[in-house]
Amino acid sequence: MIVCFGTTFREAPVALRECLVASVTDLLDVLLGDGADQEGAEGPCHELVCLSTCNRTEIYVVVADPVAGPDAAFEALVGWFVTHRELPRQTLEKSFYTHRGLDAVRHLSRVAAGLDSLVLGESEIARQVSDALQHARSVGAVGEVLSEAYRSAIRAGRRARAETGINRKPASVSSVAVGLADEACGSLDGKQVLLIGTGKVGELACKSLRVRGATPFKVLSRNPDHAAELAAQFGAAAGTLADLSSALAEADVVISSTKAPGVIIDRDIVDGAMRRRPEQELTLIDLAVPRDVDVAVTDVPGVRLFDIDDLQNRIADHVAARQGEVSLVEDIIDQELANFAERDEQRGVRPLIADLRSRAEAIRRREIARTLQRLGDVDEATRTQIEHLSRSLVNKLLHEPTIRLRAEAGRYQSEEVAQVARELFGLAHE
């Protein structure tokens, strides 16, 4: 059974979400077990994918026991956060939701289509869903079940954007943030905008700035090559975080979206920058989770700070045109979910059908060889006819059992059907 444990901007504020950021490698041992352990300890799950963004942390697992498995997995997950992030158990239990079975796949499909995003229909989540699957594959944490579920969700998201207007009038967290900066400053015209972070969010912020007639005067990154590459696209200067203090002293607006594990802009560095330009206000927009900017900077006169939670109240106006497309997207999700369910029901019998045909083919080849040996010299035309007859007999004999196995897999438990059929055809120990 597929199970999803998750929390989003709806259930948890950014102060909690930044503590819940986790990767597959963080949770590999506790949920899947450490195969390298001498005792061979196994976790409660067989597969694992972590989808962690600035607005959500979701852990998708496959449990063998549909009754006790989900509770055991959740207990292991909560225990890890209590131990490694020092979070209160009660807070975690209240903040996480759970989806099981097809409901988990439906939820993942809605996420991939942008229906569960802070900005309805935003496109960035599609890449994040795909990246989460690829990362799980890279560490050997994902198998057939979650791979198929994620492929189904990605397909639903791709169709939603191609066949509906769910991403009409593009709106992203970055564009909303730039709009917020424009409003806070009265206008971005003539303002000095500092961009910190060169990931996708930073790139989108630069594009949104250009739409509003502004560009960053400087781009900072831990990686100087990344800073130089993005800065060159927008005619800005490039630097590293070592230049942060001097850049803050020049900036009117700072948009920060790094992947740093903790604060990079604290009260002291902001206070120092403001002392160098006491008459000039500073607007800080923190799009990072974990947060890049210490909330204590608001104690410094002339400083305004907005984090990602402050954007929620400004989203509605940007997505009104997309609301009418939601039902169309839900229809696409229903179609893809039905296809997934059919494939999932037949998963248990697919290896059986392959084994059955392989066994029949081996028998056919063996018997043909014996027959041809007994017949002696046989011309090529006769040999071809014998081969054709034997293949036709095998296909006709297996046609009805194959159809029945697939049909029964949809009505009952496919694993049970497969086991009975293996016993019947003598495949149980192969």
C-alpha positions as MATLAB code, in Angstrom:
seq = 'MIVCFGTTFREAPVALRECLVASVTDLLDVLLGDGADQEGAEGPCHELVCLSTCNRTEIYVVVADPVAGPDAAFEALVGWFVTHRELPRQTLEKSFYTHRGLDAVRHLSRVAAGLDSLVLGESEIARQVSDALQHARSVGAVGEVLSEAYRSAIRAGRRARAETGINRKPASVSSVAVGLADEACGSLDGKQVLLIGTGKVGELACKSLRVRGATPFKVLSRNPDHAAELAAQFGAAAGTLADLSSALAEADVVISSTKAPGVIIDRDIVDGAMRRRPEQELTLIDLAVPRDVDVAVTDVPGVRLFDIDDLQNRIADHVAARQGEVSLVEDIIDQELANFAERDEQRGVRPLIADLRSRAEAIRRREIARTLQRLGDVDEATRTQIEHLSRSLVNKLLHEPTIRLRAEAGRYQSEEVAQVARELFGLAHE';
ca = [
       0.000    0.000    0.000;
       1.145    3.530   -0.841;
       0.975    5.979    2.066;
       1.677    9.721    2.073;
       2.549   11.682    5.224;
       2.718   15.406    4.658;
       2.324   18.973    5.774;
       2.048   22.203    3.784;
       1.699   25.949    4.235;
      -1.892   25.253    5.288;
      -0.990   23.101    8.290;
       2.365   24.497    9.373;
       3.841   28.019    9.476;
       7.215   28.631    7.893;
       8.935   28.467   11.304;
       7.849   24.821   11.560;
       8.203   23.950    7.871;
      11.851   24.930    7.843;
      12.440   22.330   10.563;
      10.610   19.670    8.551;
      12.757   19.878    5.421;
      14.036   16.333    4.874;
      15.504   14.208    2.104;
      15.448   10.527    1.234;
      18.955   10.113    2.602;
      17.843   11.564    5.957;
      15.027    9.030    6.323;
      16.475    6.051    4.480;
      17.582    4.050    7.504;
      14.618    4.764    9.773;
      11.960    3.962    7.165;
      13.611    1.382    4.911;
      16.148   -0.036    7.325;
      19.913   -0.215    7.003;
      20.705   -3.107    4.727;
      24.363   -2.744    5.669;
      23.588   -3.379    9.332;
      25.036   -6.654   10.552;
      21.747   -7.493   12.190;
      19.928   -6.789    8.923;
      17.405   -4.489   10.557;
      14.473   -3.666    8.313;
      12.281   -0.599    8.464;
       8.491   -0.549    8.153;
       8.579    0.455    4.463;
       9.777   -0.982    1.152;
       9.975    2.205   -0.917;
      10.470    5.882   -0.121;
      10.276    9.241   -1.925;
      10.554   12.636   -0.206;
       8.997   15.702   -1.794;
      10.336   18.713    0.082;
       9.790   22.280   -1.160;
       9.452   25.698    0.432;
       5.719   25.079    0.883;
       5.506   21.375    1.683;
       7.197   18.304    3.047;
       5.633   15.029    1.917;
       6.949   11.533    2.488;
       5.589    8.791    0.221;
       6.207    5.199    1.254;
       5.082    1.687    0.377;
       4.166   -0.531    3.334;
       3.654   -4.283    3.130;
       1.070   -4.459    5.908;
      -1.940   -2.252    5.034;
      -3.250   -2.476    8.618;
      -0.251   -1.928   10.899;
       2.206   -0.598    8.317;
       1.022    3.031    8.098;
       1.048    3.502   11.868;
       4.495    1.914   12.193;
       5.859    4.141    9.419;
       4.353    7.289   10.958;
       5.756    6.424   14.383;
       9.222    5.938   12.870;
       8.920    9.230   10.971;
       7.760   11.230   13.986;
      10.462    9.626   16.120;
      13.124   10.780   13.665;
      11.924   14.400   13.726;
      11.672   14.352   17.520;
      15.228   13.034   17.816;
      16.992   14.879   15.011;
      15.058   18.144   14.888;
      14.022   18.304   18.558;
      10.404   18.967   17.669;
       7.524   18.241   20.078;
       5.719   15.011   19.248;
       2.315   16.625   19.759;
       3.115   19.381   17.253;
       4.145   16.825   14.637;
       1.070   14.688   15.149;
      -1.168   17.722   14.666;
       0.696   19.031   11.629;
       0.903   15.928    9.444;
      -1.925   14.582    7.286;
      -2.098   11.059    5.887;
      -3.333    9.719    2.542;
      -3.508    5.994    1.791;
      -3.781    3.832   -1.304;
      -5.335    5.449   -4.363;
      -6.096    8.536   -2.269;
      -2.324    9.051   -1.895;
      -1.828    8.779   -5.664;
      -4.705   11.185   -6.286;
      -3.153   13.668   -3.852;
       0.242   13.355   -5.562;
      -1.433   13.956   -8.942;
      -3.134   17.105   -7.615;
       0.235   18.284   -6.308;
       1.942   17.649   -9.662;
      -0.843   19.516  -11.472;
      -0.451   22.543   -9.200;
      -3.873   22.214   -7.563;
      -2.388   21.999   -4.064;
       0.138   24.822   -4.481;
       0.258   28.193   -2.784;
      -0.164   29.654   -6.276;
      -2.840   27.636   -8.082;
      -1.481   25.980  -11.212;
       2.149   27.004  -10.699;
       4.534   25.061  -12.897;
       7.642   24.751  -10.718;
       6.123   21.934   -8.651;
       6.107   19.646  -11.714;
       9.908   19.752  -11.857;
      10.149   19.283   -8.101;
       7.983   16.144   -8.241;
      10.145   14.728  -11.024;
      13.362   15.611   -9.181;
      12.091   13.903   -6.019;
      11.571   10.666   -7.937;
      14.988   10.876   -9.589;
      16.721   11.473   -6.255;
      14.986    8.470   -4.696;
      16.087    6.352   -7.638;
      19.673    7.538   -7.297;
      19.904    6.126   -3.760;
      17.938    2.956   -4.494;
      14.945    3.933   -2.352;
      12.200    3.556   -4.940;
      10.783    0.491   -6.685;
       8.050   -0.358   -9.154;
       5.094    0.834   -7.074;
       6.137    4.418   -6.302;
       7.825    4.767   -9.700;
       4.529    4.020  -11.412;
       2.600    6.291   -9.025;
       4.956    9.202   -9.676;
       4.941    8.628  -13.428;
       1.144    8.666  -13.353;
       1.105   11.924  -11.369;
       3.696   13.555  -13.629;
       1.643   12.527  -16.651;
      -1.483   14.065  -15.090;
       0.387   17.312  -14.397;
       1.786   17.473  -17.923;
      -1.652   16.907  -19.450;
      -3.242   19.482  -17.145;
      -0.910   22.208  -18.370;
      -1.191   21.153  -22.013;
      -4.951   20.580  -22.173;
      -6.321   23.228  -19.773;
      -5.666   26.827  -18.787;
      -4.600   25.986  -15.231;
      -1.335   27.894  -15.709;
      -2.898   30.747  -17.660;
      -1.589   34.221  -16.802;
       1.594   32.885  -15.200;
       1.866   33.510  -11.480;
       4.570   32.164   -9.226;
       5.777   32.815   -5.731;
       8.593   34.814   -7.316;
       6.259   37.032   -9.347;
       4.015   37.623   -6.349;
       7.099   38.503   -4.274;
       8.241   41.040   -6.853;
       4.757   42.532   -6.858;
       4.933   42.793   -3.089;
       8.285   44.594   -3.348;
       6.848   46.980   -5.908;
       3.924   47.749   -3.610;
       6.080   48.111   -0.492;
       8.412   50.563   -2.233;
       5.708   52.496   -4.059;
       7.477   51.506   -7.265;
      10.581   49.557   -8.223;
      11.496   52.251  -10.706;
      14.997   53.426   -9.843;
      15.315   51.052   -6.875;
      18.419   49.026   -6.159;
      17.403   45.357   -6.071;
      19.760   42.766   -4.622;
      19.139   39.098   -5.468;
      20.602   36.385   -3.257;
      20.391   32.841   -4.611;
      20.633   31.607   -8.188;
      18.228   28.675   -8.247;
      14.972   28.454  -10.151;
      13.207   30.812   -7.727;
      15.936   33.415   -8.164;
      15.823   33.108  -11.932;
      12.033   33.550  -11.944;
      12.399   36.567   -9.657;
      14.791   38.155  -12.155;
      12.318   37.607  -14.972;
       9.496   39.086  -12.905;
      11.655   42.106  -12.082;
      12.330   42.693  -15.762;
       8.584   42.576  -16.509;
       8.125   45.406  -13.995;
      10.937   47.426  -15.512;
      13.565   46.615  -12.891;
      16.622   44.369  -12.745;
      18.929   43.346   -9.922;
      21.993   45.543   -9.567;
      23.822   42.596   -8.045;
      23.425   38.812   -7.807;
      25.058   36.940   -4.932;
      25.623   33.213   -4.563;
      27.897   30.846   -2.707;
      29.018   29.677   -6.145;
      30.641   32.588   -8.047;
      30.125   30.850  -11.409;
      26.385   30.536  -10.800;
      26.181   34.185   -9.763;
      28.095   35.301  -12.841;
      25.927   33.217  -15.175;
      22.609   34.586  -13.866;
      23.913   38.154  -13.516;
      25.086   38.146  -17.136;
      21.542   37.417  -18.338;
      20.239   40.588  -16.683;
      23.176   42.952  -16.921;
      23.896   42.820  -13.188;
      27.081   42.573  -11.178;
      27.955   39.228   -9.584;
      29.439   38.378   -6.225;
      29.554   35.894   -3.370;
      28.151   36.003    0.139;
      31.410   37.616    1.202;
      30.059   40.759   -0.520;
      26.788   40.661    1.443;
      27.518   43.475    3.898;
      28.486   46.047    1.255;
      25.645   44.961   -1.075;
      23.052   45.395    1.689;
      24.277   48.931    2.271;
      23.412   49.795   -1.356;
      20.111   47.904   -1.661;
      16.538   49.150   -1.450;
      15.080   45.681   -1.949;
      16.570   42.261   -1.189;
      15.047   39.046   -2.512;
      16.670   35.990   -0.975;
      16.052   32.382   -1.983;
      19.075   30.263   -1.159;
      19.233   26.647   -0.026;
      21.368   27.502    2.990;
      20.626   25.334    6.050;
      20.180   28.391    8.268;
      20.158   32.186    8.506;
      22.579   34.114    6.280;
      21.213   37.615    6.996;
      21.163   38.325   10.721;
      20.322   41.421   12.737;
      23.920   42.567   13.126;
      24.726   42.616    9.409;
      21.487   44.476    8.642;
      22.055   46.944   11.471;
      25.553   47.627   10.162;
      24.239   48.204    6.647;
      21.490   50.577    7.836;
      23.922   52.665    9.853;
      25.722   53.414    6.593;
      22.491   54.737    4.975;
      20.178   55.886    7.819;
      17.727   57.745    5.573;
      17.211   54.846    3.179;
      14.622   52.140    3.942;
      15.269   48.454    3.248;
      12.702   45.843    2.178;
      13.701   42.207    2.666;
      11.715   39.402    1.007;
      12.704   35.955    2.215;
      11.511   33.153   -0.091;
      13.700   30.465    1.429;
      12.748   27.506    3.614;
      14.662   27.227    5.926;
      14.572   31.009    6.157;
      17.542   33.084    5.038;
      16.687   36.146    7.158;
      16.524   36.329   10.937;
      13.173   37.784   12.066;
      15.121   39.958   14.518;
      16.084   42.271   11.628;
      12.665   43.920   12.033;
      14.003   45.485   15.226;
      16.270   47.659   13.073;
      14.614   51.006   12.194;
      13.693   51.382    8.521;
      13.645   47.618    7.808;
      10.632   45.676    6.521;
      10.680   41.885    6.265;
       8.277   39.620    4.375;
       8.566   35.841    4.380;
       6.845   33.231    2.266;
       3.845   33.060    4.579;
       3.188   36.764    3.987;
       2.537   35.990    0.325;
      -0.502   33.812    0.993;
      -2.925   36.717    1.369;
      -1.765   38.152   -1.955;
      -2.236   35.049   -4.074;
      -5.991   35.138   -4.789;
      -5.870   37.995   -7.290;
      -3.230   36.180   -9.345;
      -5.166   32.949   -9.846;
      -8.776   34.021  -10.391;
      -8.542   33.213  -14.100;
      -7.466   29.663  -13.280;
     -10.326   28.679  -10.998;
     -12.606   27.683  -13.849;
     -10.024   25.153  -15.059;
      -9.872   23.145  -11.833;
     -12.740   20.795  -12.729;
     -11.083   20.042  -16.089;
      -7.832   19.203  -14.333;
      -9.699   16.977  -11.860;
     -11.180   15.078  -14.826;
      -7.691   14.462  -16.203;
      -6.525   13.283  -12.796;
      -9.488   10.882  -12.614;
      -8.538    9.428  -16.000;
      -4.889    8.935  -15.082;
      -5.852    7.537  -11.682;
      -8.152    4.955  -13.294;
      -5.317    3.899  -15.599;
      -2.954    3.644  -12.646;
      -5.476    1.588  -10.659;
      -5.866   -0.862  -13.529;
      -2.107   -1.261  -13.881;
      -1.754   -1.577  -10.117;
      -4.400   -4.312   -9.923;
      -2.617   -6.304  -12.605;
       0.862   -5.838  -11.125;
       0.657   -9.121   -9.217;
      -0.238  -11.180  -12.288;
       2.128   -9.606  -14.820;
       5.179  -11.601  -13.642;
       3.007  -14.721  -13.540;
       1.865  -14.264  -17.146;
       5.469  -13.696  -18.215;
       6.604  -16.835  -16.350;
       3.720  -18.863  -17.753;
       4.551  -17.897  -21.312;
       8.248  -18.461  -20.709;
       7.523  -21.941  -19.357;
       5.257  -22.742  -22.310;
       7.878  -21.495  -24.777;
      10.571  -23.654  -23.159;
       8.315  -26.712  -23.388;
       7.444  -25.894  -27.007;
      11.091  -25.597  -28.006;
      11.999  -28.827  -26.246;
       9.188  -30.804  -27.854;
       9.891  -29.368  -31.307;
      13.528  -30.397  -30.991;
      12.510  -33.957  -30.036;
      10.002  -34.175  -32.879;
      12.440  -32.962  -35.497;
      15.081  -35.375  -34.221;
      12.657  -38.310  -34.583;
      11.564  -37.215  -38.079;
      15.115  -37.044  -39.349;
      15.746  -34.966  -42.471;
      12.947  -32.423  -42.795;
      12.832  -29.794  -45.522;
      12.756  -26.132  -44.528;
       9.125  -25.610  -45.536;
       7.936  -28.470  -43.310;
      10.110  -27.267  -40.411;
       8.559  -23.811  -40.746;
       5.037  -25.254  -40.734;
       5.778  -27.304  -37.591;
       7.189  -24.206  -35.840;
       4.143  -22.176  -36.863;
       1.736  -24.889  -35.665;
       3.458  -25.177  -32.270;
       3.455  -21.425  -31.672;
      -0.184  -21.161  -32.687;
      -1.167  -23.932  -30.277;
       0.703  -22.299  -27.372;
      -0.804  -18.878  -28.059;
      -4.339  -20.229  -28.355;
      -4.003  -22.346  -25.201;
      -2.639  -19.402  -23.183;
      -4.940  -16.745  -24.584;
      -7.942  -17.490  -22.374;
      -5.952  -18.037  -19.145;
      -4.154  -14.736  -19.757;
      -7.433  -12.870  -20.249;
      -8.934  -14.494  -17.145;
      -5.905  -13.767  -14.977;
      -6.006  -10.082  -15.884;
      -9.745   -9.898  -15.274;
      -9.582  -11.703  -11.921;
      -6.733   -9.451  -10.815;
      -9.135   -6.526  -11.083;
     -11.822   -8.262   -9.030;
      -9.778   -9.847   -6.259;
      -6.366   -9.534   -4.690;
      -3.945   -9.992   -7.596;
      -1.247  -11.475   -5.335;
      -3.629  -14.221   -4.189;
      -4.745  -14.955   -7.751;
      -1.129  -15.159   -8.840;
      -0.223  -17.566   -6.050;
      -3.089  -19.950   -6.858;
      -2.229  -19.885  -10.561;
       1.434  -20.569   -9.845;
       0.485  -23.624   -7.839;
      -1.886  -24.772  -10.590;
       0.714  -24.467  -13.367;
       3.638  -25.720  -11.303;
       5.373  -22.357  -11.154;
       5.249  -21.900   -7.378;
       8.937  -22.624   -6.814;
      10.382  -20.987   -9.917;
];
